[in-house]
């Protein structure tokens, strides 16, 4: 602004900054959107990590249980192998088997 008091007017110089202000607002909005998306993504990653950790822990417990069962089965088989009730002795004598509850592989997590 340049005043000219004797002539009773003022020269005013200006520049239209509408486009710049619109661009600044658009940038501000986009920055907020990206911050929100980043927060959402970080939350989803954290939830998925917790889910995977829980599933991994469950699998470790199942593996330990399978190993314990396998060990007990091997011990049982080794002590039962020389028994008069072993499967080879029963087959040889052609005796009838006692009924046992039927199990499928899907009934136990240790069997494939």
BAVEXKOL-232602 format. One record per residue: residue number from 0; residue in three letters; x negated, y negated, z of N, C-alpha, C, O in turn. Coordinates in nm, 4 decimals. Layout:
REM BAVEXKOL-232602
TORDREN	NUM	ALA	X	Y	Z	X	Y	Z	X	Y	Z	X	Y	Z;
...
***
This chain:
REM BAVEXKOL-232602
TORDREN	0	UNK	-0.0850	0.1160	0.0000	0.0000	0.0000	0.0000	-0.0906	-0.1237	0.0000	-0.1856	-0.1359	0.0773;
TORDREN	1	UNK	-0.0563	-0.2108	-0.0879	-0.1332	-0.3348	-0.0983	-0.0362	-0.4524	-0.0860	0.0435	-0.4771	-0.1766;
TORDREN	2	UNK	-0.0431	-0.5267	0.0289	0.0494	-0.6394	0.0467	-0.0010	-0.7670	-0.0247	-0.1207	-0.7950	-0.0311;
TORDREN	3	UNK	0.0941	-0.8401	-0.0760	0.0676	-0.9724	-0.1350	0.1650	-1.0701	-0.0706	0.2693	-1.1012	-0.1282;
TORDREN	4	UNK	0.1309	-1.1193	0.0501	0.2257	-1.2036	0.1223	0.2611	-1.3338	0.0497	0.3744	-1.3807	0.0599;
TORDREN	5	UNK	0.1674	-1.3918	-0.0222	0.1966	-1.5184	-0.0888	0.2977	-1.4982	-0.2008	0.3815	-1.5852	-0.2249;
TORDREN	6	UNK	0.2910	-1.3883	-0.2671	0.3843	-1.3618	-0.3758	0.5089	-1.2908	-0.3242	0.6039	-1.2706	-0.3998;
TORDREN	7	UNK	0.5100	-1.2548	-0.2036	0.6221	-1.1913	-0.1346	0.6576	-1.0541	-0.1938	0.7745	-1.0236	-0.2174;
TORDREN	8	UNK	0.5577	-0.9750	-0.2165	0.5828	-0.8370	-0.2567	0.4676	-0.7494	-0.2105	0.3624	-0.7966	-0.1673;
TORDREN	9	UNK	0.4918	-0.6241	-0.2212	0.3930	-0.5240	-0.1801	0.3849	-0.4198	-0.2908	0.4869	-0.3716	-0.3401;
TORDREN	10	UNK	0.2659	-0.3868	-0.3280	0.2466	-0.2745	-0.4203	0.2362	-0.1457	-0.3384	0.1559	-0.1355	-0.2456;
TORDREN	11	UNK	0.3168	-0.0508	-0.3739	0.3156	0.0772	-0.3048	0.2768	0.1827	-0.4067	0.3354	0.1934	-0.5144;
TORDREN	12	UNK	0.1766	0.2598	-0.3695	0.1312	0.3691	-0.4552	0.1669	0.4995	-0.3862	0.1481	0.5140	-0.2655;
TORDREN	13	UNK	0.2170	0.5912	-0.4610	0.2556	0.7197	-0.4020	0.2340	0.8339	-0.4990	0.2100	0.8152	-0.6183;
TORDREN	14	UNK	0.2434	0.9512	-0.4432	0.2275	1.0718	-0.5224	0.3351	1.1704	-0.4764	0.3598	1.1888	-0.3573;
TORDREN	15	UNK	0.3961	1.2312	-0.5737	0.5004	1.3304	-0.5430	0.4322	1.4594	-0.4947	0.3599	1.5245	-0.5701;
TORDREN	16	UNK	0.4562	1.4947	-0.3687	0.3936	1.6154	-0.3116	0.4975	1.7260	-0.2878	0.4747	1.8184	-0.2097;
TORDREN	17	UNK	0.6097	1.7148	-0.3553	0.7171	1.8129	-0.3381	0.6690	1.9538	-0.3705	0.6940	2.0469	-0.2939;
TORDREN	18	UNK	0.6009	1.9702	-0.4822	0.5543	2.1034	-0.5230	0.4547	2.1597	-0.4211	0.4588	2.2780	-0.3873;
TORDREN	19	UNK	0.3651	2.0724	-0.3730	0.2678	2.1185	-0.2733	0.3374	2.1630	-0.1456	0.3017	2.2661	-0.0887;
TORDREN	20	UNK	0.4347	2.0878	-0.1004	0.5088	2.1243	0.0213	0.5867	2.2547	0.0010	0.5942	2.3376	0.0917;
TORDREN	21	UNK	0.6444	2.2724	-0.1179	0.7164	2.3968	-0.1472	0.6200	2.5159	-0.1473	0.6518	2.6235	-0.0967;
TORDREN	22	UNK	0.5027	2.4941	-0.2049	0.4023	2.6008	-0.2082	0.3546	2.6347	-0.0668	0.3361	2.7519	-0.0341;
TORDREN	23	UNK	0.3350	2.5340	0.0160	0.2940	2.5570	0.1550	0.4005	2.6356	0.2307	0.3685	2.7264	0.3073;
TORDREN	24	UNK	0.5267	2.6008	0.2093	0.6367	2.6717	0.2761	0.6459	2.8163	0.2277	0.6670	2.9078	0.3072;
TORDREN	25	UNK	0.6301	2.8359	0.0977	0.6330	2.9720	0.0434	0.5181	3.0545	0.1010	0.5363	3.1717	0.1340;
TORDREN	26	UNK	0.4021	2.9948	0.1130	0.2865	3.0635	0.1709	0.3108	3.0973	0.3176	0.2775	3.2066	0.3634;
TORDREN	27	UNK	0.3684	3.0036	0.3899	0.4000	3.0277	0.5318	0.4989	3.1425	0.5462	0.4818	3.2290	0.6321;
TORDREN	28	UNK	0.6024	3.1437	0.4626	0.7029	3.2513	0.4666	0.6393	3.3863	0.4336	0.6657	3.4864	0.5002;
TORDREN	29	UNK	0.5561	3.3879	0.3310	0.4914	3.5142	0.2904	0.3975	3.5643	0.3996	0.3884	3.6847	0.4236;
TORDREN	30	UNK	0.3280	3.4725	0.4656	0.2395	3.5104	0.5761	0.3190	3.5736	0.6891	0.2763	3.6740	0.7460;
TORDREN	31	UNK	0.4340	3.5164	0.7225	0.5201	3.5735	0.8267	0.5703	3.7123	0.7867	0.5729	3.8036	0.8692;
TORDREN	32	UNK	0.6101	3.7283	0.6606	0.6567	3.8591	0.6129	0.5462	3.9632	0.6239	0.5699	4.0756	0.6684;
TORDREN	33	UNK	0.4261	3.9257	0.5835	0.3136	4.0193	0.5904	0.2793	4.0561	0.7346	0.2445	4.1707	0.7630;
TORDREN	34	UNK	0.2890	3.9590	0.8254	0.2646	3.9878	0.9665	0.3684	4.0858	1.0205	0.3346	4.1771	1.0959;
TORDREN	35	UNK	0.4941	4.0671	0.9820	0.5994	4.1587	1.0257	0.5783	4.2978	0.9679	0.5935	4.3971	1.0391;
TORDREN	36	UNK	0.5436	4.3063	0.8405	0.5193	4.4356	0.7774	0.3992	4.5057	0.8401	0.4008	4.6273	0.8593;
TORDREN	37	UNK	0.2969	4.4303	0.8715	0.1791	4.4870	0.9369	0.2162	4.5442	1.0730	0.1733	4.6539	1.1088;
TORDREN	38	UNK	0.2961	4.4695	1.1486	0.3412	4.5177	1.2794	0.4247	4.6436	1.2668	0.4097	4.7365	1.3462;
TORDREN	39	UNK	0.5128	4.6476	1.1675	0.5964	4.7654	1.1449	0.5108	4.8848	1.1065	0.5304	4.9950	1.1576;
TORDREN	40	UNK	0.4172	4.8632	1.0177	0.3292	4.9710	0.9739	0.2451	5.0238	1.0901	0.2299	5.1449	1.1060;
TORDREN	41	UNK	0.1911	4.9342	1.1700	0.1112	4.9769	1.2851	0.1970	5.0591	1.3819	0.1497	5.1576	1.4388;
TORDREN	42	UNK	0.3214	5.0190	1.4003	0.4127	5.0928	1.4881	0.4401	5.2320	1.4312	0.4399	5.3306	1.5049;
TORDREN	43	UNK	0.4635	5.2401	1.3002	0.4886	5.3698	1.2364	0.3667	5.4608	1.2465	0.3805	5.5806	1.2715;
TORDREN	44	UNK	0.2482	5.4052	1.2275	0.1254	5.4838	1.2388	0.1111	5.5365	1.3814	0.0750	5.6525	1.4011;
TORDREN	45	UNK	0.1389	5.4531	1.4799	0.1286	5.4946	1.6202	0.2281	5.6065	1.6505	0.1928	5.7048	1.7155;
TORDREN	46	UNK	0.3524	5.5920	1.6036	0.4529	5.6966	1.6264	0.4117	5.8276	1.5619	0.4234	5.9337	1.6231;
TORDREN	47	UNK	0.3633	5.8207	1.4382	0.3231	5.9421	1.3660	0.2030	6.0076	1.4342	0.1950	6.1301	1.4421;
TORDREN	48	UNK	0.1104	5.9265	1.4831	-0.0055	5.9794	1.5544	0.0393	6.0529	1.6802	-0.0109	6.1612	1.7101;
TORDREN	49	UNK	0.1328	5.9948	1.7535	0.1850	6.0607	1.8738	0.2547	6.1918	1.8385	0.2383	6.2917	1.9086;
TORDREN	50	UNK	0.3328	6.1920	1.7298	0.4003	6.3151	1.6855	0.2988	6.4235	1.6508	0.3148	6.5394	1.6891;
TORDREN	51	UNK	0.1944	6.3847	1.5780	0.0925	6.4818	1.5383	0.0143	6.5337	1.6588	-0.0199	6.6518	1.6646;
TORDREN	52	UNK	-0.0135	6.4467	1.7537	-0.0838	6.4902	1.8752	0.0015	6.5895	1.9532	-0.0506	6.6886	2.0044;
TORDREN	53	UNK	0.1312	6.5645	1.9629	0.2215	6.6556	2.0334	0.2299	6.7900	1.9609	0.2264	6.8953	2.0245;
TORDREN	54	UNK	0.2409	6.7864	1.8284	0.2466	6.9106	1.7507	0.1165	6.9880	1.7638	0.1175	7.1106	1.7754;
TORDREN	55	UNK	0.0051	6.9170	1.7620	-0.1253	6.9812	1.7767	-0.1385	7.0474	1.9143	-0.1906	7.1584	1.9253;
TORDREN	56	UNK	-0.0918	6.9801	2.0172	-0.0970	7.0368	2.1525	-0.0097	7.1621	2.1615	-0.0485	7.2612	2.2235;
TORDREN	57	UNK	0.1078	7.1571	2.0994	0.1966	7.2733	2.0990	0.1292	7.3910	2.0286	0.1364	7.5046	2.0755;
TORDREN	58	UNK	0.0639	7.3632	1.9163	-0.0061	7.4695	1.8437	-0.1210	7.5276	1.9256	-0.1437	7.6485	1.9227;
TORDREN	59	UNK	-0.1928	7.4438	1.9977	-0.3010	7.4936	2.0837	-0.2464	7.5886	2.1900	-0.3070	7.6917	2.2193;
TORDREN	60	UNK	-0.1313	7.5530	2.2476	-0.0690	7.6389	2.3489	-0.0275	7.7714	2.2860	-0.0484	7.8772	2.3455;
TORDREN	61	UNK	0.0312	7.7670	2.1659	0.0718	7.8896	2.0973	-0.0492	7.9763	2.0629	-0.0434	8.0987	2.0750;
TORDREN	62	UNK	-0.1578	7.9138	2.0205	-0.2804	7.9885	1.9888	-0.3337	8.0564	2.1136	-0.3724	8.1732	2.1094;
TORDREN	63	UNK	-0.3361	7.9835	2.2252	-0.3814	8.0424	2.3510	-0.2928	8.1598	2.3916	-0.3423	8.2628	2.4373;
TORDREN	64	UNK	-0.1612	8.1437	2.3747	-0.0684	8.2513	2.4090	-0.0912	8.3729	2.3196	-0.0914	8.4863	2.3675;
TORDREN	65	UNK	-0.1100	8.3497	2.1914	-0.1352	8.4606	2.0983	-0.2644	8.5327	2.1333	-0.2707	8.6556	2.1290;
TORDREN	66	UNK	-0.3674	8.4565	2.1678	-0.4951	8.5182	2.2057	-0.4789	8.6011	2.3320	-0.5346	8.7104	2.3418;
TORDREN	67	UNK	-0.4035	8.5507	2.4288	-0.3796	8.6240	2.5534	-0.3020	8.7520	2.5247	-0.3349	8.8578	2.5783;
TORDREN	68	UNK	-0.2006	8.7433	2.4418	-0.1201	8.8610	2.4069	-0.2038	8.9625	2.3303	-0.1948	9.0829	2.3548;
TORDREN	69	UNK	-0.2856	8.9129	2.2371	-0.3705	9.0036	2.1599	-0.4687	9.0763	2.2517	-0.4908	9.1965	2.2375;
TORDREN	70	UNK	-0.5265	9.0032	2.3447	-0.6206	9.0642	2.4392	-0.5507	9.1692	2.5249	-0.6037	9.2784	2.5455;
TORDREN	71	UNK	-0.4326	9.1363	2.5745	-0.3577	9.2315	2.6561	-0.3178	9.3535	2.5736	-0.3202	9.4657	2.6241;
TORDREN	72	UNK	-0.2814	9.3329	2.4482	-0.2434	9.4434	2.3611	-0.3625	9.5352	2.3351	-0.3493	9.6575	2.3403;
TORDREN	73	UNK	-0.4790	9.4762	2.3070	-0.5989	9.5572	2.2843	-0.6339	9.6377	2.4092	-0.6704	9.7549	2.4004;
TORDREN	74	UNK	-0.6224	9.5734	2.5257	-0.6513	9.6424	2.6521	-0.5524	9.7558	2.6718	-0.5909	9.8661	2.7105;
TORDREN	75	UNK	-0.4263	9.7295	2.6456	-0.3218	9.8307	2.6610	-0.3432	9.9459	2.5636	-0.3290	10.0625	2.6004;
TORDREN	76	UNK	-0.3772	9.9129	2.4395	-0.3995	10.0171	2.3396	-0.5184	10.1051	2.3760	-0.5148	10.2267	2.3571;
TORDREN	77	UNK	-0.6239	10.0425	2.4283	-0.7418	10.1214	2.4629	-0.7144	10.2130	2.5815	-0.7657	10.3249	2.5859;
TORDREN	78	UNK	-0.6346	10.1676	2.6776	-0.6044	10.2532	2.7923	-0.4936	10.3525	2.7601	-0.4852	10.4575	2.8239;
TORDREN	79	UNK	-0.4089	10.3220	2.6635	-0.2970	10.4082	2.6279	-0.3378	10.5139	2.5248	-0.2697	10.6153	2.5094;
TORDREN	80	UNK	-0.4486	10.4903	2.4546	-0.4910	10.5784	2.3466	-0.5136	10.7221	2.3886	-0.4863	10.8127	2.3098;
TORDREN	81	UNK	-0.5620	10.7470	2.5084	-0.5893	10.8830	2.5546	-0.4752	10.9404	2.6367	-0.4873	11.0506	2.6902;
TORDREN	82	UNK	-0.3675	10.8697	2.6473	-0.2538	10.9129	2.7279	-0.1724	11.0186	2.6530	-0.1704	11.0204	2.5299;
TORDREN	83	UNK	-0.1061	11.1057	2.7269	-0.0188	11.2018	2.6599	0.0994	11.1342	2.5916	0.1696	11.1974	2.5126;
TORDREN	84	UNK	0.1221	11.0060	2.6212	0.2328	10.9323	2.5615	0.1886	10.8460	2.4443	0.2669	10.7651	2.3945;
TORDREN	85	UNK	0.0658	10.8618	2.3999	0.0197	10.7802	2.2875	0.0980	10.8158	2.1624	0.1552	10.9244	2.1522;
TORDREN	86	UNK	0.1000	10.7231	2.0672	0.1794	10.7455	1.9468	0.1285	10.8653	1.8684	0.2085	10.9393	1.8113;
TORDREN	87	UNK	-0.0033	10.8865	1.8642	-0.0553	11.0018	1.7903	-0.0146	11.1325	1.8575	0.0153	11.2299	1.7885;
TORDREN	88	UNK	-0.0128	11.1367	1.9916	0.0284	11.2578	2.0629	0.1760	11.2831	2.0415	0.2169	11.3973	2.0205;
TORDREN	89	UNK	0.2562	11.1790	2.0464	0.4001	11.1962	2.0280	0.4319	11.2437	1.8870	0.5202	11.3274	1.8684;
TORDREN	90	UNK	0.3621	11.1922	1.7889	0.3861	11.2366	1.6518	0.3446	11.3831	1.6347	0.4129	11.4618	1.5691;
TORDREN	91	UNK	0.2324	11.4165	1.6947	0.1836	11.5524	1.6822	0.2810	11.6516	1.7443	0.3019	11.7608	1.6917;
TORDREN	92	UNK	0.3403	11.6126	1.8565	0.4342	11.7010	1.9256	0.5733	11.6925	1.8666	0.6614	11.7704	1.9029;
TORDREN	93	UNK	0.5940	11.5964	1.7741	0.7228	11.5755	1.7089	0.8343	11.5499	1.8104	0.9476	11.5954	1.7946;
TORDREN	94	UNK	0.7988	11.4767	1.9133	0.9010	11.4404	2.0118	0.9729	11.3153	1.9624	0.9207	11.2402	1.8801;
TORDREN	95	UNK	1.0905	11.2951	2.0129	1.1670	11.1767	1.9734	1.1172	11.0548	2.0501	1.0756	11.0619	2.1657;
TORDREN	96	UNK	1.1237	10.9459	1.9809	1.0879	10.8185	2.0434	1.2063	10.7663	2.1224	1.3215	10.7907	2.0865;
TORDREN	97	UNK	1.1780	10.6947	2.2297	1.2843	10.6295	2.3051	1.3245	10.5021	2.2310	1.2396	10.4370	2.1702;
TORDREN	98	UNK	1.4525	10.4660	2.2354	1.4942	10.3433	2.1659	1.4298	10.2201	2.2293	1.4226	10.2069	2.3515;
TORDREN	99	UNK	1.3847	10.1333	2.1451	1.3216	10.0095	2.1888	1.3894	9.8959	2.1144	1.4296	9.9105	1.9990;
TORDREN	100	UNK	1.4015	9.7836	2.1813	1.4635	9.6672	2.1179	1.3858	9.6333	1.9910	1.2634	9.6202	1.9930;
TORDREN	101	UNK	1.4572	9.6199	1.8838	1.3960	9.5902	1.7554	1.3499	9.4452	1.7519	1.4219	9.3556	1.7961;
TORDREN	102	UNK	1.2304	9.4221	1.6995	1.1751	9.2863	1.6854	1.1275	9.2699	1.5429	1.0791	9.3641	1.4800;
TORDREN	103	UNK	1.1420	9.1489	1.4933	1.0863	9.1168	1.3630	0.9720	9.0191	1.3839	0.9535	8.9651	1.4930;
TORDREN	104	UNK	0.8967	8.9974	1.2791	0.7824	8.9054	1.2883	0.8285	8.7649	1.3261	0.7557	8.6912	1.3927;
TORDREN	105	UNK	0.9469	8.7286	1.2846	0.9937	8.5932	1.3145	1.0347	8.5778	1.4606	1.0559	8.4655	1.5065;
TORDREN	106	UNK	1.0463	8.6873	1.5340	1.0856	8.6796	1.6757	0.9703	8.6332	1.7648	0.9935	8.5932	1.8789;
TORDREN	107	UNK	0.8490	8.6377	1.7156	0.7342	8.5997	1.7990	0.6386	8.5130	1.7194	0.6091	8.5429	1.6037;
TORDREN	108	UNK	0.5893	8.4042	1.7815	0.5039	8.3122	1.7076	0.3662	8.3697	1.6747	0.2959	8.3144	1.5901;
TORDREN	109	UNK	0.3262	8.4787	1.7391	0.1936	8.5339	1.7157	0.1889	8.6257	1.5948	0.0807	8.6580	1.5456;
TORDREN	110	UNK	0.3030	8.6675	1.5472	0.3055	8.7595	1.4337	0.3281	8.6821	1.3057	0.4093	8.5896	1.3023;
TORDREN	111	UNK	0.2574	8.7187	1.2007	0.2702	8.6429	1.0741	0.4054	8.6630	1.0080	0.4312	8.6064	0.9018;
***
